[in-house]
Amino acid sequence: MEWRCGSYAFDPRTPIVMGVLNVTPDSFSDGGAHADLHSALAHARALVDDGAQIIDVGGESTRPGAAEVSCEEERARVVDVVRRLADQGICVSIDTRHAPVAQACVDAGASIINDVSGFSDPAMVSVAADADCGCVVMHMRGTPATMQRNTAYDDIVAEVKDYLSRQAALLESHGVDRARIFIDPGPGFGNS
């Protein structure tokens, strides 16, 4: 079975390398090192040269305790980067939990929606259903600002698995082909 992401397809039986490109001033991994377009594109090219098959562009920090940014700010950070990378023939993933940002990036050429909130917003489900992109369904309790406040589980493996299964089934019930869905248990997002 292939993971279908727009015009791209990946064999999940072999490793798929996704390079992370944060265009934020406050991400935990790079702290604003790629916040301008030139630096972002150069970093993406280096990631591809090092073997990344997908570039995952994020415009809102998801580090524990991070404050939410407006959709307008997030969109302004990511859309030009997504468009330029897609125009270069790079498979681009948009890492967002906001449907307007996902829609703008799909329109700009993104082939994957990587939703850290697991497609819990009906508007995000609609964006996915109307596109032909891959969908990464992730588990996270709450928001980046609150996810570390509620980390108690009776059975963490079963609860995360059930959540991911429900959200994948929700996407399928709205017409998203199973071959477009990938799951991410979200280690560190309020569940480890």
N, CA and C atoms as a LAMMPS dump frame, in Angstrom:
ITEM: TIMESTEP
0
ITEM: NUMBER OF ATOMS
576
ITEM: BOX BOUNDS ff ff ff
-5.0000000000000000e+02 5.0000000000000000e+02
-5.0000000000000000e+02 5.0000000000000000e+02
-5.0000000000000000e+02 5.0000000000000000e+02
ITEM: ATOMS id mol type element x y z
1 1 1 N 0.837 -1.184 0
2 1 2 C 0 0 0
3 1 3 C 0.88 1.245 0
4 2 1 N 0.484 2.222 -0.778
5 2 2 C 1.203 3.488 -0.828
6 2 3 C 0.468 4.543 0.002
7 3 1 N 1.24 5.502 0.495
8 3 2 C 0.649 6.685 1.114
9 3 3 C 0.58 7.72 0.01
10 4 1 N -0.629 8.077 -0.394
11 4 2 C -0.831 9.01 -1.499
12 4 3 C -0.986 10.434 -0.978
13 5 1 N -0.186 11.32 -1.559
14 5 2 C -0.151 12.723 -1.142
15 5 3 C -0.162 13.583 -2.4
16 6 1 N -1.353 13.852 -2.934
17 6 2 C -1.438 14.596 -4.176
18 6 3 C -0.748 13.821 -5.28
19 7 1 N 0.214 14.447 -5.94
20 7 2 C 0.929 13.786 -7.042
21 7 3 C 2.101 12.938 -6.55
22 8 1 N 2.297 12.852 -5.234
23 8 2 C 3.388 12.068 -4.661
24 8 3 C 2.829 10.785 -4.038
25 9 1 N 3.65 9.752 -4.026
26 9 2 C 3.282 8.503 -3.356
27 9 3 C 4.521 7.964 -2.656
28 10 1 N 4.317 7.442 -1.444
29 10 2 C 5.416 6.936 -0.629
30 10 3 C 5.093 5.52 -0.182
31 11 1 N 6.118 4.693 -0.12
32 11 2 C 5.979 3.321 0.35
33 11 3 C 6.263 3.308 1.852
34 12 1 N 5.238 3.112 2.687
35 12 2 C 5.46 3.164 4.138
36 12 3 C 6.221 1.962 4.698
37 13 1 N 6.553 0.997 3.846
38 13 2 C 7.348 -0.143 4.322
39 13 3 C 8.826 0.222 4.429
40 14 1 N 9.188 1.366 3.87
41 14 2 C 10.56 1.853 3.982
42 14 3 C 10.529 3.222 4.658
43 15 1 N 11.611 3.637 5.274
44 15 2 C 11.606 4.94 5.948
45 15 3 C 11.288 6.084 4.993
46 16 1 N 10.466 6.987 5.473
47 16 2 C 10.131 8.215 4.746
48 16 3 C 10.729 9.355 5.562
49 17 1 N 11.641 10.092 4.973
50 17 2 C 12.332 11.147 5.705
51 17 3 C 11.61 12.473 5.494
52 18 1 N 11.156 13.058 6.608
53 18 2 C 10.487 14.349 6.585
54 18 3 C 11.387 15.355 7.278
55 19 1 N 11.816 16.364 6.547
56 19 2 C 12.63 17.423 7.122
57 19 3 C 11.742 18.5 7.704
58 20 1 N 12.068 18.98 8.887
59 20 2 C 11.268 19.991 9.583
60 20 3 C 11.82 21.381 9.298
61 21 1 N 10.937 22.258 8.836
62 21 2 C 11.298 23.641 8.548
63 21 3 C 10.354 24.554 9.325
64 22 1 N 10.829 25.059 10.454
65 22 2 C 10.039 25.972 11.274
66 22 3 C 10.341 27.404 10.86
67 23 1 N 9.288 28.109 10.464
68 23 2 C 9.449 29.523 10.102
69 23 3 C 8.777 30.364 11.196
70 24 1 N 9.236 30.116 12.404
71 24 2 C 8.703 30.762 13.605
72 24 3 C 9.847 31.391 14.385
73 25 1 N 9.553 32.363 15.222
74 25 2 C 10.614 32.943 16.044
75 25 3 C 10.874 32.161 17.327
76 26 1 N 10.029 31.166 17.651
77 26 2 C 10.082 30.57 18.988
78 26 3 C 9.99 29.053 19.037
79 27 1 N 10.308 28.354 17.965
80 27 2 C 10.26 26.897 18.012
81 27 3 C 11.407 26.355 18.858
82 28 1 N 11.157 25.218 19.509
83 28 2 C 12.169 24.663 20.407
84 28 3 C 13.387 24.142 19.674
85 29 1 N 13.231 23.732 18.402
86 29 2 C 14.349 23.073 17.724
87 29 3 C 15.297 24.04 17.028
88 30 1 N 14.802 25.185 16.584
89 30 2 C 15.699 26.079 15.847
90 30 3 C 15.54 27.55 16.182
91 31 1 N 14.588 27.894 17.029
92 31 2 C 14.481 29.237 17.586
93 31 3 C 14.572 30.405 16.631
94 32 1 N 13.92 30.327 15.5
95 32 2 C 13.868 31.459 14.588
96 32 3 C 14.984 31.516 13.571
97 33 1 N 15.763 30.462 13.456
98 33 2 C 16.897 30.476 12.53
99 33 3 C 16.476 30.541 11.062
100 34 1 N 15.217 30.204 10.78
101 34 2 C 14.758 30.157 9.382
102 34 3 C 13.49 30.97 9.181
103 35 1 N 13.356 32.062 9.898
104 35 2 C 12.116 32.838 9.878
105 35 3 C 11.949 33.705 8.634
106 36 1 N 13.028 33.98 7.891
107 36 2 C 12.866 34.77 6.664
108 36 3 C 12.892 33.832 5.455
109 37 1 N 12.312 34.284 4.356
110 37 2 C 12.135 33.445 3.17
111 37 3 C 13.452 32.875 2.654
112 38 1 N 14.483 33.701 2.539
113 38 2 C 15.767 33.233 2.005
114 38 3 C 16.352 32.115 2.875
115 39 1 N 16.374 32.308 4.188
116 39 2 C 16.916 31.29 5.097
117 39 3 C 16.073 30.025 5.071
118 40 1 N 14.754 30.192 4.997
119 40 2 C 13.859 29.036 4.964
120 40 3 C 14.106 28.195 3.716
121 41 1 N 14.197 28.835 2.579
122 41 2 C 14.42 28.095 1.328
123 41 3 C 15.796 27.421 1.319
124 42 1 N 16.798 28.097 1.835
125 42 2 C 18.141 27.507 1.887
126 42 3 C 18.165 26.291 2.81
127 43 1 N 17.495 26.392 3.961
128 43 2 C 17.449 25.257 4.884
129 43 3 C 16.687 24.091 4.266
130 44 1 N 15.579 24.38 3.598
131 44 2 C 14.815 23.316 2.939
132 44 3 C 15.664 22.612 1.894
133 45 1 N 16.412 23.379 1.109
134 45 2 C 17.273 22.773 0.083
135 45 3 C 18.331 21.892 0.728
136 46 1 N 18.896 22.328 1.852
137 46 2 C 19.892 21.508 2.559
138 46 3 C 19.258 20.218 3.073
139 47 1 N 18.039 20.311 3.585
140 47 2 C 17.349 19.106 4.056
141 47 3 C 17.11 18.122 2.912
142 48 1 N 16.686 18.628 1.765
143 48 2 C 16.468 17.767 0.596
144 48 3 C 17.795 17.153 0.152
145 49 1 N 18.845 17.962 0.109
146 49 2 C 20.161 17.45 -0.278
147 49 3 C 20.648 16.362 0.678
148 50 1 N 20.216 16.44 1.942
149 50 2 C 20.591 15.435 2.941
150 50 3 C 19.664 14.218 2.95
151 51 1 N 18.671 14.2 2.055
152 51 2 C 17.822 13.018 1.921
153 51 3 C 16.371 13.172 2.306
154 52 1 N 15.94 14.347 2.716
155 52 2 C 14.524 14.529 3.054
156 52 3 C 13.671 14.392 1.797
157 53 1 N 12.607 13.614 1.911
158 53 2 C 11.674 13.427 0.799
159 53 3 C 10.478 14.372 0.909
160 54 1 N 10.251 14.873 2.098
161 54 2 C 9.139 15.781 2.392
162 54 3 C 9.706 16.92 3.247
163 55 1 N 9.249 18.132 2.972
164 55 2 C 9.591 19.263 3.84
165 55 3 C 8.314 19.684 4.558
166 56 1 N 8.355 19.617 5.885
167 56 2 C 7.222 19.938 6.745
168 56 3 C 7.383 21.364 7.248
169 57 1 N 6.561 22.271 6.736
170 57 2 C 6.672 23.696 7.044
171 57 3 C 5.705 24.051 8.168
172 58 1 N 6.231 24.652 9.232
173 58 2 C 5.4 25.062 10.361
174 58 3 C 5.546 26.536 10.654
175 59 1 N 4.409 27.192 10.872
176 59 2 C 4.414 28.622 11.154
177 59 3 C 3.895 28.984 12.531
178 60 1 N 3.64 27.964 13.359
179 60 2 C 3.226 28.196 14.745
180 60 3 C 3.984 27.205 15.614
181 61 1 N 4.667 27.701 16.605
182 61 2 C 5.412 26.818 17.491
183 61 3 C 4.456 25.883 18.22
184 62 1 N 4.837 24.604 18.302
185 62 2 C 4.058 23.63 19.067
186 62 3 C 4.848 23.108 20.256
187 63 1 N 5.859 23.871 20.682
188 63 2 C 6.604 23.474 21.876
189 63 3 C 5.673 23.6 23.085
190 64 1 N 5.902 22.818 24.121
191 64 2 C 5.053 22.929 25.314
192 64 3 C 5.003 24.357 25.845
193 65 1 N 3.794 24.846 26.088
194 65 2 C 3.605 26.179 26.622
195 65 3 C 3.56 27.293 25.592
196 66 1 N 3.718 26.954 24.309
197 66 2 C 3.743 27.991 23.275
198 66 3 C 2.395 28.692 23.162
199 67 1 N 2.445 29.99 22.952
200 67 2 C 1.233 30.78 22.759
201 67 3 C 0.739 30.624 21.326
202 68 1 N -0.571 30.669 21.168
203 68 2 C -1.175 30.583 19.843
204 68 3 C -0.903 31.873 19.069
205 69 1 N -0.712 31.729 17.761
206 69 2 C -0.616 32.901 16.895
207 69 3 C -1.875 32.95 16.046
208 70 1 N -2.194 34.114 15.53
209 70 2 C -3.394 34.248 14.699
210 70 3 C -3.203 33.489 13.389
211 71 1 N -4.318 33.101 12.787
212 71 2 C -4.254 32.439 11.476
213 71 3 C -3.597 33.347 10.449
214 72 1 N -3.856 34.634 10.541
215 72 2 C -3.275 35.583 9.595
216 72 3 C -1.754 35.606 9.709
217 73 1 N -1.252 35.631 10.934
218 73 2 C 0.202 35.626 11.147
219 73 3 C 0.822 34.311 10.677
220 74 1 N 0.189 33.204 11.045
221 74 2 C 0.709 31.899 10.633
222 74 3 C 0.729 31.781 9.113
223 75 1 N -0.355 32.179 8.48
224 75 2 C -0.446 32.111 7.013
225 75 3 C 0.633 32.971 6.373
226 76 1 N 0.849 34.17 6.907
227 76 2 C 1.876 35.061 6.358
228 76 3 C 3.269 34.444 6.462
229 77 1 N 3.497 33.681 7.495
230 77 2 C 4.811 33.053 7.681
231 77 3 C 5.061 31.916 6.69
232 78 1 N 4.017 31.189 6.302
233 78 2 C 4.231 29.928 5.593
234 78 3 C 3.896 29.912 4.106
235 79 1 N 2.926 30.686 3.668
236 79 2 C 2.403 30.512 2.305
237 79 3 C 3.467 30.699 1.233
238 80 1 N 4.266 31.749 1.31
239 80 2 C 5.286 31.963 0.275
240 80 3 C 6.332 30.858 0.284
241 81 1 N 6.681 30.376 1.465
242 81 2 C 7.65 29.279 1.566
243 81 3 C 7.071 28.026 0.907
244 82 1 N 5.832 27.7 1.249
245 82 2 C 5.179 26.516 0.66
246 82 3 C 5.136 26.641 -0.86
247 83 1 N 4.702 27.779 -1.35
248 83 2 C 4.584 27.977 -2.804
249 83 3 C 5.928 27.816 -3.507
250 84 1 N 6.956 28.432 -2.957
251 84 2 C 8.276 28.372 -3.597
252 84 3 C 8.825 26.94 -3.597
253 85 1 N 8.648 26.226 -2.492
254 85 2 C 9.141 24.84 -2.434
255 85 3 C 8.351 23.941 -3.382
256 86 1 N 7.035 24.087 -3.391
257 86 2 C 6.208 23.278 -4.29
258 86 3 C 6.565 23.556 -5.748
259 87 1 N 6.832 24.82 -6.067
260 87 2 C 7.22 25.179 -7.428
261 87 3 C 8.546 24.542 -7.833
262 88 1 N 9.377 24.183 -6.844
263 88 2 C 10.652 23.517 -7.118
264 88 3 C 10.496 22 -7.207
265 89 1 N 9.268 21.502 -7.134
266 89 2 C 9.021 20.067 -7.236
267 89 3 C 9.256 19.314 -5.941
268 90 1 N 9.215 20.013 -4.816
269 90 2 C 9.425 19.393 -3.506
270 90 3 C 8.068 19.06 -2.901
271 91 1 N 7.958 17.884 -2.326
272 91 2 C 6.737 17.503 -1.617
273 91 3 C 6.698 18.281 -0.305
274 92 1 N 5.672 19.118 -0.16
275 92 2 C 5.576 20.001 0.999
276 92 3 C 4.41 19.579 1.876
277 93 1 N 4.686 19.524 3.163
278 93 2 C 3.684 19.277 4.19
279 93 3 C 3.489 20.573 4.962
280 94 1 N 2.232 20.911 5.254
281 94 2 C 1.978 22.074 6.104
282 94 3 C 1.59 21.577 7.49
283 95 1 N 2.372 21.97 8.467
284 95 2 C 2.165 21.593 9.864
285 95 3 C 1.32 22.683 10.506
286 96 1 N 0.01 22.426 10.606
287 96 2 C -0.898 23.426 11.161
288 96 3 C -2.098 22.746 11.782
289 97 1 N -2.744 23.45 12.709
290 97 2 C -4.002 22.978 13.283
291 97 3 C -5.137 23.915 12.927
292 98 1 N -4.879 24.819 11.975
293 98 2 C -5.854 25.827 11.575
294 98 3 C -6.283 25.624 10.123
295 99 1 N -7.573 25.416 9.921
296 99 2 C -8.106 25.135 8.59
297 99 3 C -7.818 26.238 7.57
298 100 1 N -7.95 27.52 7.913
299 100 2 C -7.651 28.549 6.904
300 100 3 C -6.19 28.51 6.433
301 101 1 N -5.287 28.178 7.337
302 101 2 C -3.873 28.072 6.966
303 101 3 C -3.665 26.853 6.076
304 102 1 N -4.274 25.736 6.451
305 102 2 C -4.165 24.526 5.631
306 102 3 C -4.703 24.778 4.227
307 103 1 N -5.852 25.419 4.133
308 103 2 C -6.445 25.686 2.822
309 103 3 C -5.542 26.567 1.973
310 104 1 N -5.016 27.638 2.568
311 104 2 C -4.126 28.532 1.826
312 104 3 C -2.888 27.794 1.336
313 105 1 N -2.376 26.883 2.144
314 105 2 C -1.161 26.153 1.759
315 105 3 C -1.444 25.075 0.726
316 106 1 N -2.576 24.408 0.831
317 106 2 C -2.969 23.457 -0.214
318 106 3 C -3.117 24.21 -1.535
319 107 1 N -3.75 25.378 -1.487
320 107 2 C -3.894 26.205 -2.694
321 107 3 C -2.534 26.629 -3.244
322 108 1 N -1.542 26.776 -2.356
323 108 2 C -0.187 27.178 -2.768
324 108 3 C 0.673 25.999 -3.21
325 109 1 N 0.148 24.775 -3.084
326 109 2 C 0.889 23.613 -3.572
327 109 3 C 1.264 22.568 -2.555
328 110 1 N 0.888 22.738 -1.285
329 110 2 C 1.205 21.712 -0.28
330 110 3 C 0.525 20.397 -0.65
331 111 1 N 1.227 19.3 -0.444
332 111 2 C 0.712 17.964 -0.763
333 111 3 C 0.274 17.187 0.463
334 112 1 N 0.553 17.721 1.658
335 112 2 C 0.224 17.039 2.909
336 112 3 C -0.257 18.066 3.923
337 113 1 N -1.304 17.699 4.676
338 113 2 C -1.714 18.468 5.852
339 113 3 C -1.31 17.648 7.062
340 114 1 N -0.43 18.2 7.887
341 114 2 C 0.054 17.554 9.099
342 114 3 C -0.602 18.287 10.264
343 115 1 N -1.713 17.724 10.77
344 115 2 C -2.519 18.405 11.778
345 115 3 C -2.214 17.872 13.168
346 116 1 N -1.508 18.673 13.954
347 116 2 C -1.13 18.247 15.309
348 116 3 C -2.335 18.064 16.22
349 117 1 N -3.488 18.636 15.834
350 117 2 C -4.696 18.447 16.64
351 117 3 C -5.547 17.29 16.134
352 118 1 N -5.021 16.513 15.198
353 118 2 C -5.682 15.282 14.777
354 118 3 C -6.98 15.453 14.024
355 119 1 N -7.12 16.534 13.278
356 119 2 C -8.337 16.782 12.502
357 119 3 C -9.56 16.828 13.418
358 120 1 N -9.386 17.468 14.58
359 120 2 C -10.492 17.605 15.53
360 120 3 C -11.431 18.756 15.158
361 121 1 N -10.994 19.645 14.274
362 121 2 C -11.816 20.757 13.816
363 121 3 C -12.564 20.321 12.555
364 122 1 N -13.903 20.38 12.545
365 122 2 C -14.667 19.996 11.351
366 122 3 C -14.248 20.767 10.1
367 123 1 N -13.812 22.006 10.263
368 123 2 C -13.363 22.784 9.104
369 123 3 C -12.101 22.175 8.504
370 124 1 N -11.217 21.629 9.34
371 124 2 C -10.002 20.982 8.833
372 124 3 C -10.36 19.692 8.098
373 125 1 N -11.333 18.965 8.61
374 125 2 C -11.803 17.75 7.93
375 125 3 C -12.318 18.119 6.536
376 126 1 N -13.044 19.219 6.438
377 126 2 C -13.564 19.667 5.142
378 126 3 C -12.441 20.022 4.176
379 127 1 N -11.406 20.699 4.673
380 127 2 C -10.269 21.024 3.806
381 127 3 C -9.653 19.738 3.263
382 128 1 N -9.451 18.768 4.137
383 128 2 C -8.854 17.493 3.716
384 128 3 C -9.751 16.762 2.718
385 129 1 N -11.042 16.763 2.97
386 129 2 C -11.978 16.051 2.098
387 129 3 C -12.031 16.673 0.704
388 130 1 N -11.849 17.982 0.625
389 130 2 C -11.943 18.678 -0.659
390 130 3 C -10.629 18.698 -1.423
391 131 1 N -9.558 18.23 -0.814
392 131 2 C -8.24 18.234 -1.459
393 131 3 C -7.855 16.795 -1.822
394 132 1 N -6.706 16.649 -2.432
395 132 2 C -6.194 15.319 -2.768
396 132 3 C -4.881 15.076 -2.024
397 133 1 N -4.713 15.751 -0.906
398 133 2 C -3.445 15.712 -0.191
399 133 3 C -3.39 14.55 0.797
400 134 1 N -2.171 14.227 1.217
401 134 2 C -1.995 13.301 2.321
402 134 3 C -2.4 13.977 3.619
403 135 1 N -2.763 13.177 4.608
404 135 2 C -3.211 13.702 5.895
405 135 3 C -2.455 12.987 7.008
406 136 1 N -1.777 13.742 7.862
407 136 2 C -1.124 13.17 9.029
408 136 3 C -2.006 13.492 10.229
409 137 1 N -2.55 12.441 10.835
410 137 2 C -3.426 12.577 11.996
411 137 3 C -2.569 12.357 13.226
412 138 1 N -2.457 13.385 14.064
413 138 2 C -1.62 13.288 15.256
414 138 3 C -2.457 13.343 16.515
415 139 1 N -1.931 12.766 17.574
416 139 2 C -2.586 12.818 18.882
417 139 3 C -1.937 13.907 19.724
418 140 1 N -2.778 14.785 20.262
419 140 2 C -2.323 15.798 21.209
420 140 3 C -3.522 16.149 22.081
421 141 1 N -3.328 16.192 23.367
422 141 2 C -4.384 16.652 24.269
423 141 3 C -4.271 18.151 24.431
424 142 1 N -5.366 18.858 24.177
425 142 2 C -5.368 20.298 24.369
426 142 3 C -4.661 21.027 23.245
427 143 1 N -3.931 22.052 23.599
428 143 2 C -3.193 22.892 22.662
429 143 3 C -1.725 22.896 23.095
430 144 1 N -0.834 23.425 22.272
431 144 2 C 0.55 23.506 22.735
432 144 3 C 0.673 24.215 24.091
433 145 1 N -0.166 25.226 24.323
434 145 2 C -0.102 25.963 25.585
435 145 3 C -0.555 25.123 26.775
436 146 1 N -1.447 24.137 26.537
437 146 2 C -2.046 23.392 27.653
438 146 3 C -1.725 21.904 27.679
439 147 1 N -1.081 21.373 26.658
440 147 2 C -0.959 19.918 26.509
441 147 3 C -0.212 19.213 27.649
442 148 1 N 0.631 19.895 28.38
443 148 2 C 1.376 19.24 29.457
444 148 3 C 0.634 19.28 30.794
445 149 1 N -0.576 19.852 30.802
446 149 2 C -1.341 19.942 32.048
447 149 3 C -2.214 18.724 32.316
448 150 1 N -2.498 17.93 31.293
449 150 2 C -3.394 16.789 31.436
450 150 3 C -2.733 15.564 30.816
451 151 1 N -1.784 14.987 31.53
452 151 2 C -1.003 13.879 30.965
453 151 3 C -1.286 12.543 31.643
454 152 1 N -2.348 12.471 32.446
455 152 2 C -2.689 11.215 33.124
456 152 3 C -3.586 10.369 32.224
457 153 1 N -3.229 9.112 32.092
458 153 2 C -3.987 8.152 31.289
459 153 3 C -4.201 6.888 32.112
460 154 1 N -5.317 6.205 31.885
461 154 2 C -5.503 4.882 32.474
462 154 3 C -4.691 3.854 31.7
463 155 1 N -4.718 3.956 30.366
464 155 2 C -3.971 3.064 29.482
465 155 3 C -3.559 3.898 28.27
466 156 1 N -2.376 4.489 28.334
467 156 2 C -1.951 5.447 27.313
468 156 3 C -1.957 4.849 25.91
469 157 1 N -1.492 3.619 25.758
470 157 2 C -1.423 3.012 24.428
471 157 3 C -2.825 2.842 23.858
472 158 1 N -3.738 2.296 24.645
473 158 2 C -5.104 2.073 24.17
474 158 3 C -5.815 3.391 23.882
475 159 1 N -5.639 4.387 24.746
476 159 2 C -6.339 5.656 24.566
477 159 3 C -5.839 6.413 23.337
478 160 1 N -4.526 6.43 23.124
479 160 2 C -3.984 7.099 21.945
480 160 3 C -4.41 6.345 20.688
481 161 1 N -4.321 5.018 20.725
482 161 2 C -4.729 4.204 19.575
483 161 3 C -6.195 4.438 19.234
484 162 1 N -7.07 4.452 20.239
485 162 2 C -8.494 4.666 19.999
486 162 3 C -8.752 6.031 19.394
487 163 1 N -8.079 7.044 19.912
488 163 2 C -8.245 8.395 19.374
489 163 3 C -7.826 8.447 17.904
490 164 1 N -6.654 7.92 17.601
491 164 2 C -6.167 7.951 16.225
492 164 3 C -7.086 7.168 15.296
493 165 1 N -7.58 6.026 15.757
494 165 2 C -8.51 5.223 14.948
495 165 3 C -9.793 5.992 14.67
496 166 1 N -10.323 6.651 15.691
497 166 2 C -11.554 7.436 15.518
498 166 3 C -11.35 8.574 14.526
499 167 1 N -10.234 9.275 14.651
500 167 2 C -10.007 10.417 13.769
501 167 3 C -9.759 9.963 12.327
502 168 1 N -9.044 8.863 12.14
503 168 2 C -8.856 8.332 10.783
504 168 3 C -10.199 7.905 10.196
505 169 1 N -11.032 7.252 11.003
506 169 2 C -12.363 6.837 10.535
507 169 3 C -13.22 8.057 10.2
508 170 1 N -13.082 9.123 10.973
509 170 2 C -13.821 10.354 10.69
510 170 3 C -13.441 10.898 9.314
511 171 1 N -12.147 10.946 9.03
512 171 2 C -11.711 11.407 7.717
513 171 3 C -12.284 10.518 6.611
514 172 1 N -12.208 9.204 6.814
515 172 2 C -12.75 8.284 5.81
516 172 3 C -14.24 8.508 5.606
517 173 1 N -14.971 8.764 6.693
518 173 2 C -16.42 8.967 6.572
519 173 3 C -16.757 10.236 5.794
520 174 1 N -15.789 11.133 5.661
521 174 2 C -15.979 12.354 4.875
522 174 3 C -15.357 12.239 3.478
523 175 1 N -14.987 11.033 3.088
524 175 2 C -14.514 10.804 1.731
525 175 3 C -13.021 10.815 1.529
526 176 1 N -12.241 10.881 2.605
527 176 2 C -10.782 10.838 2.476
528 176 3 C -10.361 9.376 2.348
529 177 1 N -9.743 9.033 1.244
530 177 2 C -9.305 7.656 1
531 177 3 C -8.293 7.235 2.065
532 178 1 N -8.439 6.011 2.546
533 178 2 C -7.526 5.479 3.564
534 178 3 C -6.066 5.577 3.128
535 179 1 N -5.802 5.466 1.836
536 179 2 C -4.424 5.526 1.327
537 179 3 C -3.817 6.91 1.485
538 180 1 N -4.62 7.906 1.839
539 180 2 C -4.105 9.262 2.046
540 180 3 C -3.812 9.547 3.515
541 181 1 N -4.157 8.621 4.406
542 181 2 C -4.086 8.876 5.85
543 181 3 C -2.869 8.208 6.47
544 182 1 N -2.13 8.98 7.246
545 182 2 C -0.982 8.488 8.011
546 182 3 C -1.218 8.91 9.451
547 183 1 N -0.792 8.108 10.419
548 183 2 C -0.999 8.479 11.809
549 183 3 C 0.318 8.718 12.52
550 184 1 N 0.255 9.6 13.53
551 184 2 C 1.42 9.981 14.325
552 184 3 C 0.977 9.993 15.778
553 185 1 N 1.511 9.102 16.617
554 185 2 C 1.073 9.067 18.017
555 185 3 C 1.456 10.308 18.822
556 186 1 N 2.272 11.181 18.269
557 186 2 C 2.574 12.454 18.919
558 186 3 C 3.375 12.354 20.193
559 187 1 N 4.473 11.597 20.221
560 187 2 C 5.268 11.531 21.46
561 187 3 C 5.669 12.933 21.931
562 188 1 N 5.452 13.182 23.212
563 188 2 C 5.812 14.461 23.794
564 188 3 C 4.723 15.503 23.764
565 189 1 N 3.605 15.208 23.099
566 189 2 C 2.502 16.151 23.008
567 189 3 C 1.426 15.794 24.045
568 190 1 N 1.826 15.79 25.291
569 190 2 C 0.903 15.504 26.376
570 190 3 C 0.584 14.029 26.533
571 191 1 N 1.462 13.166 26.028
572 191 2 C 1.155 11.733 26.113
573 191 3 C 2.388 10.869 26.351
574 192 1 N 3.416 11.436 26.925
575 192 2 C 4.583 10.588 27.214
576 192 3 C 5.239 11.03 28.507
